[in-house]
Amino acid sequence: MAGTLYLCATPIGNLEDITFRVLEILKKADLIAAEDTRHSIKLLNHFEIKTKMTSYHEYNRVEKARYLVKLLSEGKNIALITDAGTPGISDPGEELVRQCHESGIQVTALPGACALINALIISGQPTRRFCFEAFLPADKKERSMVLNQLKDETRTIILYEAPHRMMKTLDELYEALGNRKMTVCRELTKKHETAFVSNIEDVIAYYTEHPIKGECVLVIQGRTFQEIIKESQEQYLELDLMQHMESYLEKGYTQKEAMKLVAKDRGVGKREVYQELLAYKDQEQ
């Protein structure tokens, strides 16, 4: 009978955030696959866990996943942990999970700390809808494409960033998104946890004077639908009304349908469009 892969969430700072269930699985598992065994040994020693560990990281994720799946298929139970937080979120765990599903291996998750969720709920930014971009791509073209896509993102945006890249990322965000509201979360769950609520411009000014320490989670306000609609309407208002009408008539719409669409585009009533068209025709005569 095949074993089970347990995705075990570990503390992101405060060791007391580990769950009883995770501790039990880490003690009972046949093997613990850790992103960095040198880092994770501190956690295991703290809780007096003697289970054997093996490294599973970004650079061996494909080949090592095959080896771990083989052990699982032979009946071994394996606990997967990341350096901090929930495995599979912005780490190589997703590859192992994918291979397990392809091989019919049972996968289950033991919930716990997750930096992006912690940051979101203390950020003061809207929480109903959000998107997680993890770390922005290192490749310039891909990074530019992601930032360009985020321009019209209406959900709250969550990013991870290292302190030595923070200022560059803030500058790029300001250029791409404008002066959005944002919250910088640092040292989550630790003694000096902070949630700096401001806007991108002021955050840049602050961190220009104050060196950044520790990994950061950036929570950025998305655009409102009202802003997008207003911007779209303003673009249409730059068009001559007759040109706007003609653009729809040429596509096969009737006069009545075109008037309705033009009114919607420009954010006005159909009657107003009708009156403007009458005035335009009177001027021609």
GIPE-V107573 format. One line per field, one symbol per residue. ss: DSSP state (H for helix, E for strand, L for the rest). A space follows every 10 residues. Layout:
ss=???
//
This chain:
ss=LLLEEEEELE LLLLHHHLLH HHHHHHHHLL EEEELLHHHH HHHHHHLLLL LLEEELLLLL HHHHHHHHHH HHHLLLLEEE ELLLELLLLL LLHHHHHHHH HHLLLEEEEE LLLLHHHHHH HHLLLLLLLE EEEELLLLLH HHHHHHHHHH LLLLLEEEEE ELHHHHHHHH HHHHHHHLLL EEEEEELLLL LLLEEEEEEH HHHHHHHHHL LLLLLEEEEE LLLLHHHHHH HHHHHHHLLL HHHHHHHHHL LLLLHHHHHH HHHHHHLLLH HHHHHHHHHH HHHHL
//
